[in-house]
């Protein structure tokens, strides 16, 4: 039996027990996990420092190192995310709808856990805690398979989580084993496992573990997601890489457009909701593009189509920033740079902008800057993406920002869930039918 199958069998047992737990019991366990992460804060940061040092030595670009890096403030953010999950309503047991049939059967549709989930992800050790918290609160076991670049961080984080779950019940409350035996622990440590071998074959074993894993979620770049979707024999919730666009329509407030462009591109360029392409209506290009260049001030390389290059190159050269403006290649449009690089595409109309974006995006997040309500509604209705903004940054596409506390990722597919995935993403529904001897 492979190590992955062995882990999955353990997770199945843990998930079966966890599925019977009340929200109160699960929240008590999560609070214990928070305390242990806080207690082990500096051990986690020391482990993360090793991962960051190795990444820098390997020549990983800074925007991706930033996704890997933890600090005390980010640990506080992890704890805050878990607290928000605790405060949220437990979806398990919620009755979605119910009715009675003419023959007297009482039918109700109710939320239940999926069972065992696996998440395959790159860098970002905060995902370790986020995915665990959401899985645990929604009654699921979870198998974590992070990248080798974050292995030490993930091991330290999972050790803290398990220690929190293994803490003894000292308040006289019944322990985690509430189906007849008293376990004495506040939670169920078997509900989380980390795959640590680092073998590439490990991913293939996860993707083909039919009967052991109920759903797998890839979270990372386009190459990882493509590989998971193509190889998986277990159900996949596809999260998308983020080729996100900002469309500046002719009635846009130029200062607003520049501020949102700066935030969307430069706040954290290595994340999936960062902007990659600025789409500009031709009638506003000569006002917006110089203001954009000044706002970015050489901090971002602009890869321009012919029209925008003609406007920006002389301006940039005049102020000594000529190297930050170059001509775009065809491959730059629809590409996820994950860096301080952005493409610029000039269009004639909103119709052309919509057609361009829908043919180059990854169905993640798109935004329009406009004062025209009709153009805004047209953009929102016709753009094919999980999240479509008007006069706001795509950086808000995030489970925490949407009030979920944590997220499993951003689903760009249309079945089961779409957009930031919170607690309900790891539940399904089950029909409960009650009768009084009816036969058909």
Secondary structure as UniProt FT lines:
FT   HELIX           3..18
FT   TURN            19..20
FT   HELIX           23..39
FT   HELIX           41..57
FT   TURN            58..59
FT   HELIX           62..68
FT   HELIX           72..87
FT   TURN            92..93
FT   STRAND          95..100
FT   TURN            102..103
FT   STRAND          106..113
FT   STRAND          116..121
FT   HELIX           126..137
FT   TURN            138..139
FT   STRAND          141..145
FT   HELIX           148..150
FT   HELIX           151..166
FT   HELIX           189..191
FT   STRAND          192..194
FT   HELIX           200..207
FT   TURN            210..212
FT   STRAND          215..219
FT   HELIX           222..231
FT   STRAND          236..237
FT   STRAND          244..248
FT   TURN            250..251
FT   HELIX           254..266
FT   TURN            269..270
FT   TURN            272..273
FT   STRAND          275..281
FT   HELIX           282..296
FT   TURN            297..298
FT   STRAND          301..304
FT   HELIX           306..318
FT   TURN            319..320
FT   HELIX           322..324
FT   STRAND          325..327
FT   HELIX           330..332
FT   TURN            333..334
FT   STRAND          341..347
FT   HELIX           350..360
FT   STRAND          365..369
FT   HELIX           373..382
FT   STRAND          387..390
FT   HELIX           394..396
FT   TURN            399..403
FT   STRAND          410..411
FT   STRAND          419..420
FT   HELIX           423..426
FT   STRAND          427..434
//
